Amino acid sequence: MRSGRPTLVKGTQAPARELPESRARELEQVIEQSGESIVVKDLNAVVTMWNREATALYGFTAEGAIGKPLRELHAADLSEADYAKVLARIRAGKPTNSVVDRRKKSGEVVRVSNRTTPLIDSRGRLVGEITVARDVTALDRTEEALRATQANLEAKLKAIEEANRSMAREVASRRKIERALRESNRTLESTIRQLESFHRDDEVLVRMAELLQSCTQRGEAYAVVRETATQLFPGVSGSLHIYRESRDLLEHAAT
């Protein structure tokens, strides 16, 4: 990576070569428009790429993040032991999935779902790590609230069943609570399905990042984006247009 631009290589024997400026800009657009926080760092946890969703999530600009270790950014709260584990994970080159707390530049703590994958150069050497992150703070809080509500409703229902089984008014109250419990269950199930969908999307986006690293032709990159969009938006039609070098015309690239 140079100046935050992606350098993609192909094969395991040929030396790495930088993408042409126009292709690098195209891939930058793909990464910037991915809708996910994407952070790339080297083996020392120093940031080499930071897209605009990472800025939106953590508050640090790309200019302020690139060239700095995670220790000086959103991982500043980690203990020495935990930060050592982060470095060990990066240098081990093993993909991971986790939900962790991170501190934004403003001081606010957010919960994020992290999916990491090793970054491999053209010679098959481990050179860093790619992290795709999603803010799940609101979903996490919603799940906790729903679980608490469900537990509370179940406790009330049990009390009514045990102490007031013979009274009509208590039967009516029990039915009301049962309806509320069913609605709570439906809401919780919907949240779980949404989280599962987020995880599936994360897997698709990580796979896209891996495939884009191996592209050497524009057509290959467009095919990767087309296939990824098909998986992310099943049953929805659309097209990909790319600016010409002159920036005055959009050309159709894929459907």
C-alpha positions as CSV (number, residue, x, y, z in Angstrom):
1,M,0.0,0.0,0.0
2,R,1.2,3.5,-0.8
3,S,-0.6,6.7,0.2
4,G,-3.6,4.6,1.2
5,R,-4.1,3.2,-2.3
6,P,-4.5,-0.6,-2.8
7,T,-1.7,-2.5,-4.6
8,L,-3.0,-5.7,-6.1
9,V,-0.8,-8.5,-7.3
10,K,-1.3,-11.9,-8.9
11,G,0.5,-15.2,-8.6
12,T,3.0,-16.4,-6.1
13,Q,6.2,-16.1,-8.2
14,A,6.0,-12.8,-10.1
15,P,7.3,-9.7,-8.3
16,A,4.6,-7.3,-7.0
17,R,3.7,-4.4,-9.3
18,E,1.6,-1.4,-8.5
19,L,-1.7,-1.0,-10.2
20,P,-2.0,1.8,-12.8
21,E,-3.2,5.0,-11.3
22,S,-6.7,4.8,-12.9
23,R,-7.3,1.2,-11.7
24,A,-6.1,2.1,-8.2
25,R,-8.6,5.0,-8.2
26,E,-11.4,2.6,-9.3
27,L,-10.6,0.1,-6.5
28,E,-10.4,2.9,-4.0
29,Q,-14.0,3.8,-5.1
30,V,-15.1,0.2,-4.5
31,I,-13.6,0.2,-1.0
32,E,-14.9,3.6,-0.2
33,Q,-18.4,2.7,-1.3
34,S,-18.5,-0.7,0.3
35,G,-20.6,0.5,3.2
36,E,-18.4,-1.3,5.7
37,S,-15.5,0.0,7.9
38,I,-12.4,-1.4,6.2
39,V,-9.0,-1.0,8.0
40,V,-5.7,-2.5,6.7
41,K,-2.6,-2.7,8.8
42,D,0.9,-4.1,8.6
43,L,2.4,-6.8,10.9
44,N,3.2,-4.1,13.5
45,A,-0.5,-3.1,13.6
46,V,0.3,0.2,11.8
47,V,-2.6,1.4,9.6
48,T,-2.0,1.4,5.8
49,M,-5.5,1.9,4.7
50,W,-8.5,3.5,6.4
51,N,-11.8,4.1,4.4
52,R,-14.4,6.6,5.0
53,E,-16.7,4.2,6.9
54,A,-13.9,3.6,9.4
55,T,-13.8,7.4,9.8
56,A,-17.6,7.4,10.4
57,L,-17.3,4.6,12.9
58,Y,-14.3,5.7,14.9
59,G,-14.0,9.4,14.3
60,F,-10.4,9.4,13.1
61,T,-9.8,10.7,9.6
62,A,-7.7,8.7,7.1
63,E,-5.0,11.3,7.2
64,G,-4.9,11.0,11.0
65,A,-5.0,7.2,11.1
66,I,-2.7,6.0,8.3
67,G,0.8,5.5,9.5
68,K,-0.2,5.1,13.1
69,P,-0.5,1.9,15.2
70,L,-3.9,0.8,16.5
71,R,-2.5,1.6,20.0
72,E,-2.9,5.3,19.1
73,L,-6.3,5.0,17.6
74,H,-9.5,3.0,18.6
75,A,-7.5,0.3,20.5
76,A,-5.9,2.8,22.9
77,D,-7.9,1.3,25.9
78,L,-6.4,-2.2,25.5
79,S,-4.1,-3.4,28.2
80,E,-0.5,-4.3,27.3
81,A,-1.5,-8.0,27.4
82,D,-4.5,-7.6,25.2
83,Y,-2.6,-5.5,22.7
84,A,0.1,-8.1,22.6
85,K,-2.6,-10.6,21.7
86,V,-3.7,-8.4,18.8
87,L,-0.2,-8.3,17.5
88,A,0.1,-12.0,17.9
89,R,-3.1,-12.5,16.0
90,I,-2.0,-10.3,13.1
91,R,1.4,-12.0,12.8
92,A,-0.2,-15.5,13.0
93,G,-2.2,-14.8,9.9
94,K,-5.4,-16.5,11.0
95,P,-8.8,-15.2,10.1
96,T,-11.0,-14.3,13.1
97,N,-14.5,-13.2,14.1
98,S,-15.2,-11.3,17.3
99,V,-17.4,-8.7,19.0
100,V,-15.3,-6.2,20.9
101,D,-15.6,-2.7,22.5
102,R,-13.6,0.1,21.0
103,R,-13.3,3.8,21.9
104,K,-14.0,6.4,19.3
105,K,-12.0,9.6,19.0
106,S,-14.7,11.4,20.9
107,G,-14.3,9.1,23.8
108,E,-17.6,7.2,23.2
109,V,-17.3,3.4,23.5
110,V,-18.9,1.4,20.7
111,R,-19.4,-2.3,20.2
112,V,-18.2,-3.6,16.9
113,S,-18.4,-6.9,15.1
114,N,-14.9,-7.5,13.6
115,R,-14.0,-10.0,10.9
116,T,-10.3,-10.2,10.1
117,T,-8.4,-11.9,7.3
118,P,-4.7,-12.1,6.6
119,L,-3.2,-9.9,3.8
120,I,-0.9,-11.9,1.6
121,D,1.5,-10.5,-1.0
122,S,2.2,-11.9,-4.5
123,R,4.9,-14.2,-3.2
124,G,2.6,-15.8,-0.6
125,R,4.1,-13.9,2.3
126,L,2.0,-12.6,5.2
127,V,2.3,-8.7,5.2
128,G,-0.6,-7.6,7.3
129,E,-4.3,-7.9,8.1
130,I,-7.6,-6.7,6.7
131,T,-10.4,-5.9,9.2
132,V,-14.0,-5.4,8.2
133,A,-16.0,-3.9,11.1
134,R,-19.6,-3.1,11.7
135,D,-21.1,-1.1,14.6
136,V,-23.5,-3.4,16.5
137,T,-23.9,-1.2,19.5
138,A,-27.6,-0.5,18.9
139,L,-28.4,-4.1,18.0
140,D,-26.5,-5.4,21.1
141,R,-28.5,-3.1,23.3
142,T,-31.7,-4.0,21.6
143,E,-31.0,-7.7,22.2
144,E,-30.2,-7.2,25.8
145,A,-33.4,-5.1,26.3
146,L,-35.5,-7.8,24.5
147,R,-34.0,-10.6,26.6
148,A,-34.7,-8.6,29.8
149,T,-38.3,-7.9,28.6
150,Q,-38.8,-11.5,27.7
151,A,-37.5,-12.7,31.1
152,N,-39.7,-10.2,32.9
153,L,-42.8,-11.2,30.9
154,E,-42.1,-14.9,31.5
155,A,-41.8,-14.3,35.3
156,K,-45.1,-12.4,35.3
157,L,-46.8,-15.1,33.4
158,K,-45.6,-17.8,35.7
159,A,-46.8,-15.8,38.8
160,I,-50.2,-15.4,37.3
161,E,-50.5,-19.0,36.4
162,E,-49.4,-20.2,39.8
163,A,-51.3,-17.7,42.1
164,N,-54.4,-16.6,40.1
165,R,-55.4,-19.6,37.9
166,S,-59.0,-19.7,39.1
167,M,-59.9,-16.0,38.6
168,A,-61.2,-14.7,35.3
169,R,-59.6,-11.3,35.5
170,E,-56.2,-13.0,36.0
171,V,-56.8,-15.2,33.0
172,A,-57.4,-12.1,30.9
173,S,-54.3,-10.6,32.3
174,R,-52.3,-13.7,31.5
175,R,-53.6,-13.7,27.9
176,K,-52.4,-10.1,27.6
177,I,-49.0,-11.0,28.8
178,E,-48.8,-14.0,26.5
179,R,-49.5,-11.7,23.5
180,A,-46.8,-9.4,24.7
181,L,-44.4,-12.3,25.1
182,R,-45.2,-13.6,21.6
183,E,-44.5,-10.1,20.1
184,S,-41.3,-9.9,22.1
185,N,-40.2,-13.3,20.7
186,R,-41.0,-12.2,17.2
187,T,-39.0,-9.1,17.6
188,L,-36.1,-11.0,19.1
189,E,-36.2,-13.6,16.2
190,S,-36.2,-10.7,13.7
191,T,-33.1,-9.2,15.4
192,I,-31.3,-12.5,15.3
193,R,-32.1,-12.9,11.6
194,Q,-30.8,-9.4,11.0
195,L,-27.5,-10.2,12.8
196,E,-27.1,-13.4,10.9
197,S,-27.7,-11.5,7.7
198,F,-25.0,-9.0,8.7
199,H,-22.5,-11.8,9.3
200,R,-23.3,-13.3,5.9
201,D,-22.7,-9.9,4.3
202,D,-19.4,-9.6,6.2
203,E,-18.3,-13.0,4.8
204,V,-19.2,-11.9,1.2
205,L,-17.4,-8.6,1.6
206,V,-14.3,-10.2,3.0
207,R,-14.3,-12.7,0.1
208,M,-14.6,-9.7,-2.3
209,A,-11.6,-8.1,-0.7
210,E,-9.6,-11.3,-1.1
211,L,-10.6,-11.7,-4.8
212,L,-9.9,-8.1,-5.7
213,Q,-6.3,-8.6,-4.5
214,S,-5.8,-11.2,-7.2
215,C,-7.3,-9.1,-10.1
216,T,-4.9,-7.8,-12.8
217,Q,-7.6,-6.8,-15.3
218,R,-10.4,-4.3,-15.0
219,G,-12.8,-7.0,-16.2
220,E,-11.8,-9.3,-13.4
221,A,-12.5,-6.6,-10.8
222,Y,-15.8,-5.7,-12.4
223,A,-16.8,-9.4,-12.4
224,V,-15.9,-9.7,-8.7
225,V,-18.0,-6.6,-7.9
226,R,-20.9,-7.9,-10.0
227,E,-20.9,-11.3,-8.3
228,T,-20.6,-9.7,-4.8
229,A,-23.6,-7.4,-5.5
230,T,-25.6,-10.4,-6.7
231,Q,-25.0,-12.1,-3.4
232,L,-25.7,-9.0,-1.3
233,F,-28.8,-8.0,-3.2
234,P,-30.5,-11.2,-4.5
235,G,-33.4,-10.6,-6.8
236,V,-32.5,-6.9,-7.3
237,S,-31.2,-5.7,-10.7
238,G,-28.6,-2.9,-11.1
239,S,-25.5,-1.9,-12.9
240,L,-21.9,-0.6,-12.2
241,H,-20.6,2.5,-13.9
242,I,-17.1,3.8,-13.8
243,Y,-15.9,7.3,-14.5
244,R,-13.6,7.8,-17.5
245,E,-10.2,9.2,-16.9
246,S,-11.6,12.7,-17.8
247,R,-14.2,12.4,-15.0
248,D,-16.9,13.8,-17.4
249,L,-18.6,10.5,-18.4
250,L,-19.7,7.3,-16.7
251,E,-19.2,4.1,-18.7
252,H,-21.2,0.9,-18.1
253,A,-18.9,-1.8,-16.6
254,A,-21.2,-4.5,-15.3
255,T,-24.9,-5.5,-14.8
